[in-house]
């Protein structure tokens, strides 16, 4: 029986990052940048007003006060987007909208709230310092600056910055294409009513959702029959269009042996036991001419999801170019005693919370047992990790906790 660490090492050693692709910045959100984006021009490209107000020379309004306002003639009006250059003379003001270019010689903007007057003349009641309420040329990005670094996560600010420096396309690590298949003659799609001895296909839906949460481009293939010929045809087709294939319902017992035998012509699938609970029975191999990573997961929905979280998800994150493929972990004090089997790393469903002092506490869901109980996993926001040598954890003891997906 392999340890979890050994199984992870074996799986991750075969991970291959898909070839980098150039995409439109509108399609890059959620991916990792695969190049250094260097700015070729300053941002902002010109001195511009940070507020609606009046462009002035700061020296002309240095003595302004409510009791002794400085009155200036308004000699122009500049809106954002105006291309015509304006020149300001001493003791003059020009009205400027937010984002409008400053006229030559002006070095500050007086906000409208600090002025009184008409369209022709303005009374300034408060001085402004040089550069105040002005966005200076290049104060955000200078030519030659790295705007987005290679390996950086592309979120909404990065997409905005790419647009701001004039990049319409970007080289990224693409989302791995993952095909999700459920095997079992007892399975029916959720659109049908199950007959005697039949159950709904849960895993193809839940695992496809988990793959998308990990950042993959997941395709839910649905239910595959156990008939060897039809199963071969289906998997062969998916190997041609996938960077990973995940098959649930084929990790243990006779079903697993049938799947391994049916797919033998594509490569070797290693059925093994991993010292973890739930999800001990697993399979993994590289299939097809492109050596596509293929996982065999348990039929039980909770076990399948836990194996995906612990073993499959890290590989997807590596394929996405992530330096650290693992979830964030913290220590928390347990609110219940825990009993764990010796020799297996246990992954318990939990609800993580904080007390008034900010200390993490964790409530074990499902009473620490019932590994088949899907409802408790749906309530969980973390997995509680109990190592292989620990058999009892008293109330209030610290345990290691791994975050699950964030909730809205």
C-alpha distance (Angstrom), angle and dihedral (degrees) to the residues before:
residue distance angle dihedral
X1 . . .
X2 3.81 . .
X3 3.76 124.6 .
X4 3.79 119.6 -120.9
X5 3.81 89.4 -109.4
X6 3.80 91.6 52.7
X7 3.80 92.8 49.2
X8 3.80 91.3 48.0
X9 3.80 91.5 49.1
X10 3.78 91.3 50.1
X11 3.80 93.4 48.3
X12 3.80 98.1 42.4
X13 3.81 92.5 47.8
X14 3.81 87.7 68.0
X15 3.82 96.4 47.3
X16 3.79 114.1 123.9
X17 3.79 121.9 -170.1
X18 3.83 110.9 -130.7
X19 3.80 115.8 -114.7
X20 3.79 113.4 -79.8
X21 3.79 116.1 -104.5
X22 3.79 135.1 -161.9
X23 3.79 113.3 -124.3
X24 3.77 138.0 172.5
X25 3.80 111.2 -89.3
X26 3.82 88.3 -118.0
X27 3.82 87.3 64.8
X28 3.81 96.7 43.2
X29 3.81 99.4 78.2
X30 3.81 112.1 122.0
X31 3.81 94.8 17.3
X32 3.80 131.8 104.0
X33 3.79 120.1 -105.4
X34 3.82 112.6 -117.3
X35 3.81 98.9 -166.4
X36 3.79 141.5 45.9
X37 3.79 107.2 -103.7
X38 3.81 106.7 -150.2
X39 3.79 119.4 -166.3
X40 3.81 114.2 -124.2
X41 3.81 95.6 -169.7
X42 3.81 136.2 34.1
X43 3.78 121.6 -92.1
X44 3.00 114.2 -115.5
X45 3.78 90.8 32.2
X46 3.82 92.5 -151.4
X47 3.80 140.5 12.8
X48 3.79 106.2 -80.5
X49 3.78 140.2 177.1
X50 3.81 115.1 -94.2
X51 3.84 92.1 -162.3
X52 3.78 139.6 20.0
X53 3.78 106.5 -88.7
X54 3.79 145.6 89.7
X55 3.79 126.0 -45.3
X56 3.78 110.4 -136.5
X57 3.77 144.3 155.5
X58 3.79 104.2 -95.8
X59 3.80 91.1 -139.3
X60 3.83 90.0 61.0
X61 3.83 93.3 60.5
X62 3.80 99.3 34.8
X63 3.84 92.9 113.4
X64 3.83 96.5 42.3
X65 3.82 117.2 131.5
X66 3.82 137.0 154.8
X67 3.80 89.6 -99.4
X68 3.81 95.4 44.1
X69 3.82 109.1 28.7
X70 3.79 121.1 -173.4
X71 3.80 110.5 -124.8
X72 3.81 116.4 -150.3
X73 3.80 131.3 178.9
X74 3.82 113.5 -115.9
X75 3.80 105.6 -131.1
X76 3.78 101.7 174.9
X77 3.79 150.8 5.0
X78 3.82 121.5 -132.2
X79 3.81 121.1 -169.0
X80 3.80 125.7 -166.3
X81 3.79 110.3 -82.9
X82 3.81 96.3 29.4
X83 3.80 110.4 143.1
X84 3.82 100.1 -172.2
X85 3.80 112.7 102.7
X86 3.81 117.8 -122.4
X87 3.77 127.1 -160.4
X88 3.77 122.4 -152.5
X89 3.79 121.8 -147.5
X90 3.82 123.7 -150.9
X91 3.81 114.1 -77.7
X92 3.81 93.1 17.9
X93 3.82 134.0 111.8
X94 3.79 133.6 -153.6
X95 3.81 122.3 -158.7
X96 3.83 110.2 -123.8
X97 3.80 131.2 -173.0
X98 3.80 122.1 -140.7
X99 3.82 108.1 -76.6
X100 3.80 94.3 17.6
X101 3.82 118.4 133.5
X102 3.79 114.9 -103.0
X103 3.78 117.5 -116.6
X104 3.79 117.6 -111.6
X105 3.83 114.2 -80.3
X106 3.84 93.4 17.5
X107 3.81 110.5 119.1
X108 3.82 102.9 173.1
X109 3.79 143.5 30.3
X110 3.79 124.7 -133.5
X111 3.85 109.3 -147.4
X112 3.79 115.1 -125.0
X113 3.81 89.0 -118.0
X114 3.82 88.7 66.6
X115 3.79 94.9 52.4
X116 3.79 142.7 67.8
X117 3.77 130.5 -166.7
X118 3.79 147.1 72.5
X119 3.79 136.3 -66.3
X120 3.81 89.4 -85.7
X121 3.81 101.6 44.3
X122 3.79 134.3 21.8
X123 3.80 130.1 -160.5
X124 3.80 113.4 -145.3
X125 3.82 111.8 -153.4
X126 3.81 100.2 179.8
X127 3.81 131.7 41.3
X128 3.81 122.9 -120.0
X129 3.78 127.6 -152.1
X130 3.78 123.3 -124.5
X131 3.80 108.5 -80.7
X132 3.80 94.3 16.1
X133 3.82 114.5 144.5
X134 3.80 89.4 4.1
X135 3.81 128.3 119.0
X136 3.78 102.5 -142.9
X137 3.80 123.2 -141.7
X138 3.80 109.2 -89.6
X139 3.81 96.0 -0.3
X140 3.81 89.3 129.3
X141 3.82 101.1 37.3
X142 3.80 130.7 1.6
X143 3.81 124.7 -153.5
X144 3.80 107.6 -86.2
X145 3.81 93.8 27.2
X146 3.82 117.3 129.2
X147 3.80 103.6 -115.9
X148 3.84 96.4 -176.2
X149 3.79 121.2 13.3
X150 3.78 126.9 -139.3
X151 3.80 108.5 -95.1
X152 3.81 93.8 25.4
X153 3.79 119.2 136.0
X154 3.79 110.2 -113.2
X155 3.78 107.3 -133.1
X156 3.79 129.0 158.8
X157 3.86 93.8 -76.0
X158 3.81 90.8 52.2
X159 3.82 91.5 49.0
X160 3.80 88.5 51.4
X161 3.80 92.2 48.2
X162 3.80 91.7 49.4
X163 3.79 89.2 53.3
X164 3.81 90.5 46.0
X165 3.81 92.6 55.9
X166 3.79 91.5 46.6
X167 3.80 101.8 -104.3
X168 3.80 114.6 143.8
X169 3.83 95.0 173.8
X170 3.79 134.3 36.1
X171 3.81 136.9 -169.9
X172 3.82 109.8 -117.2
X173 3.77 143.6 168.9
X174 3.84 101.2 -103.9
X175 3.77 126.3 -132.3
X176 3.83 110.1 -93.2
X177 3.79 112.0 -116.4
X178 3.80 109.1 -122.2
X179 3.80 126.2 -170.7
X180 3.81 116.6 -154.9
X181 3.82 117.9 -156.7
X182 3.80 131.1 178.3
X183 3.81 118.4 -155.2
X184 3.78 121.9 -156.7
X185 3.79 139.3 102.3
X186 3.81 87.9 -142.6
X187 3.80 92.6 62.9
X188 3.80 125.8 100.1
X189 3.77 129.3 -177.9
X190 3.80 117.4 -103.0
X191 3.81 89.1 -113.2
X192 3.83 89.4 67.4
X193 3.79 131.2 63.9
X194 3.84 111.9 -114.6
X195 3.78 116.4 -120.1
X196 3.81 127.4 -149.4
X197 3.80 110.3 -43.2
X198 3.80 93.1 7.3
X199 3.82 129.3 117.1
X200 3.76 135.0 -170.5
X201 3.79 118.9 -92.2
X202 3.81 100.3 -110.5
X203 3.77 102.5 159.1
X204 3.78 101.0 62.9
X205 3.81 89.1 56.3
X206 3.80 98.3 42.4
X207 3.81 95.8 42.0
X208 3.80 92.4 47.7
X209 3.80 88.2 52.7
X210 3.82 90.4 48.4
X211 3.81 90.8 50.3
X212 3.81 91.4 51.6
X213 3.80 89.7 48.2
X214 3.81 87.8 54.8
X215 3.80 89.7 54.0
X216 3.80 100.8 -99.2
X217 3.78 130.0 134.8
X218 3.80 96.0 -119.2
X219 3.80 127.6 -164.2
X220 3.79 117.4 -164.3
X221 3.79 102.0 -145.3
X222 3.79 91.7 179.6
X223 3.78 128.6 -152.8
X224 3.79 122.6 3.8
X225 3.80 122.5 -166.6
X226 3.77 122.7 -123.1
X227 3.79 90.0 -124.3
X228 3.85 102.4 120.1
X229 3.80 97.1 -139.4
X230 3.80 95.9 48.4
X231 3.80 91.6 42.7
X232 3.82 90.7 51.6
X233 3.79 91.5 50.7
X234 3.78 92.9 49.6
X235 3.81 95.8 46.9
X236 3.81 92.5 43.8
X237 3.81 89.4 55.6
X238 3.82 92.0 49.2
X239 3.82 93.0 48.4
X240 3.80 88.7 61.3
X241 3.82 94.0 57.8
X242 3.81 103.7 30.5
X243 3.79 140.3 79.4
X244 3.82 88.4 -160.7
X245 3.80 137.0 18.0
X246 3.81 122.8 -158.6
X247 3.81 118.7 -166.2
X248 3.80 118.8 -172.7
X249 3.79 126.0 -164.6
X250 3.79 92.8 39.5
X251 3.78 107.4 85.0
X252 3.76 104.0 95.5
X253 3.79 143.6 26.3
X254 3.78 127.9 3.4
X255 3.84 93.9 -27.4
X256 3.78 91.2 60.0
X257 3.78 92.5 49.3
X258 3.82 90.6 51.1
X259 3.81 92.1 51.0
X260 3.82 93.3 46.8
X261 3.80 91.0 49.4
X262 3.81 93.2 45.7
X263 3.80 92.5 51.7
X264 3.81 97.1 40.0
X265 3.80 92.9 107.9
X266 3.84 89.3 63.2
X267 3.79 95.8 51.0
X268 3.78 144.2 -70.3
X269 3.81 122.7 -50.3
X270 3.78 114.3 -162.7
X271 3.80 113.4 -144.5
X272 3.77 110.6 -159.1
X273 3.78 145.9 156.1
X274 3.79 117.4 -116.1
X275 3.79 120.3 -158.6
X276 3.80 94.9 -116.0
X277 3.78 137.5 104.5
X278 2.96 124.0 -113.7
X279 3.79 107.3 23.8
X280 3.78 104.7 29.7
X281 3.80 95.6 150.1
X282 3.81 111.1 73.6
X283 3.76 142.1 149.3
X284 3.79 133.9 -155.5
X285 3.76 139.1 173.6
X286 3.80 146.9 137.4
X287 3.80 113.4 -100.8
X288 3.77 136.8 -170.6
X289 3.81 131.5 13.2
X290 3.81 90.2 -60.7
X291 3.82 92.6 52.2
X292 3.81 93.4 -123.4
X293 3.84 113.4 -164.1
X294 3.80 106.7 -114.4
X295 3.80 124.6 -170.4
X296 3.78 128.6 -162.0
X297 3.80 111.5 -154.8
X298 3.82 133.3 -174.6
X299 3.78 122.1 -89.6
X300 3.80 93.1 -125.8
X301 3.84 107.1 96.3
X302 3.81 95.5 -139.2
X303 3.81 93.1 46.6
X304 3.80 91.1 46.8
X305 3.80 92.5 51.2
X306 3.80 93.6 46.4
X307 3.82 92.3 49.9
X308 3.79 88.8 48.0
X309 3.81 91.1 50.6
X310 3.80 95.0 46.1
X311 3.82 102.8 36.2
X312 3.81 112.2 12.2
X313 3.80 101.5 40.2
X314 3.82 94.9 57.4
X315 3.80 89.7 54.1
X316 3.79 91.3 51.7
X317 3.80 90.1 50.7
X318 3.80 90.5 51.6
X319 3.80 89.5 50.0
X320 3.80 88.2 52.9
X321 3.78 89.4 57.2
X322 3.80 97.3 -104.9
X323 3.79 115.1 158.3
X324 3.81 92.3 -153.2
X325 3.81 109.8 35.3
X326 3.80 96.7 -178.3
X327 3.79 132.8 94.0
X328 3.77 120.4 -107.5
X329 3.80 114.1 -90.3
X330 3.81 131.6 -159.1
X331 3.79 136.1 174.2
X332 3.79 118.4 -109.0
X333 3.78 137.0 177.0
X334 3.78 113.4 -112.6
X335 3.80 119.6 -126.3
X336 3.82 92.8 -154.7
X337 3.79 135.7 42.2
X338 3.79 114.0 -101.5
X339 3.79 129.5 -147.9
X340 3.80 115.7 -164.1
X341 3.83 132.2 -177.7
X342 3.77 114.9 -108.3
X343 3.80 116.3 -113.5
X344 3.82 96.3 26.6
X345 3.76 132.3 87.4
X346 3.76 107.0 -128.7
X347 3.80 125.0 -147.2
X348 3.79 109.2 -160.5
X349 3.77 124.8 -172.7
X350 3.77 113.3 -117.1
X351 3.77 147.5 170.3
X352 3.79 112.2 -128.0
X353 3.80 119.0 -152.4
X354 3.79 140.8 156.9
X355 3.79 130.3 -122.2
X356 3.81 126.0 -138.6
X357 3.82 90.9 -83.1
X358 3.80 92.3 53.1
X359 3.81 95.6 -108.0
X360 3.79 116.8 144.9
X361 3.81 117.3 -113.5
X362 3.79 126.1 -177.3
X363 3.79 130.2 -155.0
X364 3.81 115.1 -155.4
X365 3.82 112.3 -131.4
X366 3.77 124.6 -147.5
X367 3.79 92.4 24.0
X368 3.78 90.2 -80.9
X369 3.80 91.0 -72.2
X370 3.79 136.9 67.1
X371 3.78 96.5 82.3
X372 3.81 87.9 -175.4
X373 3.83 94.1 61.1
X374 3.81 105.7 111.9
X375 3.83 94.8 178.3
X376 3.80 92.0 65.8
X377 3.81 90.9 51.6
X378 3.79 88.8 52.0
X379 3.83 88.3 56.0
X380 3.80 94.5 46.2
X381 3.78 124.4 101.3
X382 3.81 94.7 -179.1
X383 3.78 145.9 22.1
X384 3.80 118.4 -122.9
X385 3.81 110.6 -140.7
X386 3.80 118.3 -147.3
X387 3.80 114.2 -176.9
X388 3.78 126.5 -128.1
X389 3.82 97.1 -100.9
X390 3.81 98.6 46.8
X391 3.80 115.1 91.3
X392 3.81 101.6 165.9
X393 3.80 133.0 32.8
X394 3.82 117.3 -174.3
X395 3.81 124.7 -142.9
X396 3.79 111.5 -79.1
X397 3.80 95.7 21.8
X398 3.80 119.2 131.7
X399 3.80 118.7 -104.8
X400 3.78 132.6 180.0
X401 3.80 113.7 -106.8
X402 3.81 128.6 -165.9
X403 3.80 118.7 -154.9
X404 3.78 120.0 -123.1
X405 3.80 126.1 -154.2
X406 3.80 116.3 -43.4
X407 3.77 117.2 -107.7
X408 3.78 125.1 -139.0
